[in-house]
Each structure stands twice: as structure tokens, then as C-alpha cells.
Amino acid sequence: MRITAKQVLTAQAVVVGGLALVLLVREMPGIMREIRIWRMVGLGTGSRPPR
């Protein structure tokens, strides 16, 4: 059985994508906390009424 370069690249892409997904899921609570802090200090996106 021979493994082609395309199969190796596909396997690498799957591994890297899976690791990226795991990292994103692990960091999600911290990301949500940061977004809340940014909104509290007025750095959030979106329109807000003029002062």
C-alpha cells in the first residue's frame, strides 16, 4: 500500500483543522469574557446612540 502526497496533505489538513477547533472551543469562555469587557468600556462594534 502506497500513500500519496495528496493523502498526506489531506491528513495534515484534518489534524491541523481539528487542533484549531479544539483550541477555539477551549478558549471560547475567555473570548466571550473579553468581548463583554470591550463592550463595557465602549470598544464594541455596532452603532450606539450619540451622547
URNORHU-V773594 format. One record per residue. N is the residue number from 1. RES is the residue in one letter. SS is DSSP state (H for helix, E for strand, - for the rest). D_FIRST is the distance of its C-alpha to the first C-alpha in Angstrom with 2 decimals. Layout:
BEGIN
n/res/ss/d_first
N/RES/SS/D_FIRST
N/RES/SS/D_FIRST
END
This chain:
BEGIN
n/res/ss/d_first
1/M/-/0.00
2/R/-/3.80
3/I/-/6.68
4/T/-/9.74
5/A/H/13.25
6/K/H/14.47
7/Q/H/12.27
8/V/H/13.50
9/L/H/16.98
10/T/H/16.99
11/A/H/16.16
12/Q/H/18.85
13/A/H/21.26
14/V/H/20.93
15/V/H/21.61
16/V/H/24.50
17/G/H/25.92
18/G/H/25.92
19/L/H/27.64
20/A/H/30.15
21/L/H/30.94
22/V/H/31.52
23/L/H/33.76
24/L/H/35.71
25/V/H/36.33
26/R/H/37.47
27/E/H/39.82
28/M/H/41.27
29/P/H/44.45
30/G/H/45.30
31/I/H/44.74
32/M/H/47.02
33/R/H/49.63
34/E/H/49.60
35/I/H/50.06
36/R/H/53.03
37/I/H/54.57
38/W/H/54.22
39/R/H/55.97
40/M/H/58.76
41/V/-/59.53
42/G/-/59.35
43/L/-/56.15
44/G/-/54.43
45/T/-/53.58
46/G/-/55.53
47/S/-/59.15
48/R/-/61.91
49/P/-/65.60
50/P/-/67.76
51/R/-/69.90
END
